Amino acid sequence: MSVSPTTRKRVTTRRLIDMKAAGKAIACLTAYDAITAEILDTAGVDVLLVGDSVGNVIQGHDTTIPVTLEHMIYHTQAVVRVVEHALVVTDMPFMSYQVSPQEAFRNAGRLMKEAGSGAVKLEGGQRVLEAVRLMTENGIPVMGHLGLTPQSIHQFGSYKERGATPEEADEIRKDALALEAAGAFAIVLEKIPTALAAEITSIVSIPTIGIGAGPQCDGQILVWTDMMGMSTEFRPRFVRRYAELHDVMTTAVKHYVADVRGHTFPGPEESY
């Protein structure tokens, strides 16, 4: 059921923090284009992330590494044009923030100014704190991302769970507190133990957004094509499939092909 536009306020970073304080869960999904973003926004999603997962979902890459800043600007522009309620957050792609805090600040500024994003998201803890601080002190809202960080896949070598050892868990815990202190308004926690995510959620005053991090985060996010069942092969444990659109679309296209080849489409009612 969609949410009536007259009852919804525009979601802001401040509202997300208020939602955490009130115990109201935050619903987030990815979006990469206008038609999808409009549907998700109308349905009541609080945060739409223009994720660098566009590299996997739209571009067909195996990783997010090939995605460029120009790609992110283009896709964010498409989403922003139609969204009326959700907060639009844009991923900073690989090598757009790692070189220096100043370059990170300039690139984040492009996402805000040229693309119209409401906030940016970047991966990492201690190594990005100076960049996060520079952005937030100059009016750019920043969402952090800890745990499994896909841009570091070649360093880690796999997509396995993070924070499973006491040492790694302690590092993630410290990074979360450091990101909060640097001015981040929220933190994505990806593929970490439920108990660790719950602990981090309890010790930071900013919202935690989980993906494969258990039910005690302040909100949840999924890639929209995953939760809609668009893929037949990618079925990670943390994804609940709310539809099987791959099957629905395949059946529909087969019917279309059959109608065209059987000369039953277009019919008189579809002709001029």
N, C-alpha and C positions, 0 to 999 in steps of 0.2 A: 504494500500500500504506500503510495507516495505521500509526502508531507505537504500540506497546504502552504503555498508561498506566503499567505497572509499571516501564518503563525510562526514563521521562521525568521530569525535574525541572521544577519551576516556573521559568519564565523570569523573570529579574529584570534590572534595569539593570546590575548588577554582572556577571551572567552574559554579557550581550551584550559587555561590554568584554573579558571573558575569552575569548569566542569569537573576537573580533578578534585577540587576542594569539596564539591557537592556530591561526589561519588557517582557522577553521571558518565557512563562509558562513551568513549570517542570512537566513532566508526570512520575508518579511512580505507580508501582504495586508490589504485593507480588509475591514471587516464592519460591518453596520448593524442586524442583527436576530439573534434567538436561534438560529433554526434554521440559518442560514448559519454563524454563529460556531461552533456546536457541530461542524459538519462540518469546518470549516477547522482548528479546534483539535485534533480527533481525528486529522486527517490529518498533523499534525506542524508546522504553521506556528508560528514562534517569536514573532512580533509581530503582533497584530491592531490595525490602526489604525481607529478609528471616525472616519473622515474627514469633513471638511465637504463632500467630494464627494457626500455624501448629498443635497445640494441638486440635483445633476445626476441622480444615479442613482435616487433614491427620489422626490424632490419634483418633478422635471421642469423645473427651472430651467436657464437657459443658463449661469449662472455659480454660484459658491459664495457670492456676496455676500448673498443673502437668508437664509442659515442663521443661526439665533439660538442663544444659549447654552442656552436651554430645549430646543431640538431636540437639541443635542449631549448634554445630560444624559439625555434620554429614550432615545436610541438607545444610549448607553453603558450605561445600566442594563440594557437588553435583552441586550447582549453579555456583560456581566460576570456575569449570572446563570448562564450555562451554561459559561463558559470555566474549564477546570481547569489548563491548563498555560501557555498563551501569555501574554505581557505585553500588557495592553490599554492602548493609548495613545489619547488623545482630542485631536482638533484643537480649538484655540481659534478660534472663528469670527470673522469680520470685525467689528471694533469692540468686541471683548471684551478686547483687550489694548493697543490703540493709544492710548487716551485718557491713561493715566498708569500708571506701574509699580504703584502701589497698587491701582488698579482691576483691573489685570491679575492681581495677586496674589490679590485677593478672588475673581475669577472662576475662576482656576485652582483655588483652594481649594474652590469649589463643585463643580467637576468631580471632584475627589478625594473630597470628603466625601459629596456627594449622589449622584453617579453611580458611585462606586467605582472610578474609573479608576486605573491604575497609574502613569500619567505623562501629561503634556500635550505638545502640539506647537504651535509657533507659527512664523510666517514672518518672515524678515528677519534682518539682521545688526546693524550698529551701532545702528540706531534702537531695537532691542528689548533691548539688552544690560543696561540697568538693571533691566528687568522680569525678565529671565532670572536675573540675580544675586540679586534679591530673592526669587524663588521658590526657587532652589536652596539659598540660605542658610537657608531656613525649611522645608526638607524636601520640596519639590515637585520631582520629577524632570522635566527639560525636554529635549525633543528639538527641535533646530533644523531649519530648512528654508530652503535657499538655491537659487539658480538661477532657474528659472521658478517664480514664486510666484503661484498662481492668484488669490489675493485682490487682487493688484495688477493684474489684467488690464486694467482701464480706464486705468491709468496707462501700461502698456506698449503697449496697443493690439493685441496679438496673442499667440499662444501659441508664438511662434518660439523657437528655441534661445537660451539666455543664455550669456554668457561667451565669445562668439566673438571679441570684440575684446580686445586686450591690456589695455586699461583696465578693461573689465568683468570679465575673468578675474582681474586683480589685486585688484579689489574683493571678489569672491567668495572668493578665497584668504584675504584679510585677515579677512573676516567669519567664515570657518570657524575660524580661530585664535582670534578674539575670542570666539566662542560657546563654544569649549572652555575658554578662560580664565574665562569667566563661570559655568562649571559645568554646561553641557549635557552629557548622557551619550551623545548620538548626533546625527547631522545627516543629514537627507534632502538629497540632491543631485538636483535635477530638471532634465532636459533641458539638460545642459551637455556640452561636448566630453569625449570619453573620456580624453584626455591630461590635461585639467585635473582631472577627477574622480580619476584615478589619482594625480596629484600631491598633491591634498588628502588623499586616503586615506593617503598615506605620511607626511605631516607632522603629522597629528593622531593622538592616542593613543586617541580615542574612535571608535566605529564610524561609517562612512558607509553610508547606505542609498540605493542608486541607483534612479532611475526615468528611463530614457532617458539614462543617464550612463555606459554601458559596463559591461564585465564585471569591472573591477578594484576596484569598491567592495566594502566588507565584507559587504554584503547587498543584496537587491533587494526592491522592493515594486511591486505592481500593484493596480489597482482590480479586485476579484474578478469583477465583471460583464464587464470587458474581457477578462480572460484566459479566461473561460468562454464567450466568444462570444455574449453576450446581446444585443448590438447588431448591426444589419445595416449601419449607416452609419459608426460611429466605429471606424476602423481605423488608429490611429497606428502609425508605424514601430516604436516601442519596445515594442509589445505583441505577445507571442506568444500565439496563441489555442490553448489546450489542449483545448478542446471547442467544439462549435457548439450550445450549449443553445437558442439562439433557434429553430433548425430543429427540434430534438428536441421542444421544448415546443409549437411551432406544430403539428407533426404529431400529437402526442398530443391536443391540444385539438380538432383537427379530427375525430379518431376519436371523441372523447367526444361532440361535437355530433352526429355522424352516428348514433351509437348511441342517443342520446336521441330524435332525430327519427325514427329507424327503430323505436322502441319495443323495442330489444334491451337497453337498460339502464334500470332494473335488471332482472336476470334472477332466477330462483328462488333462486339461491345468494346473491344480494345483498338478498333480501327476508326479512321476518319473518312 
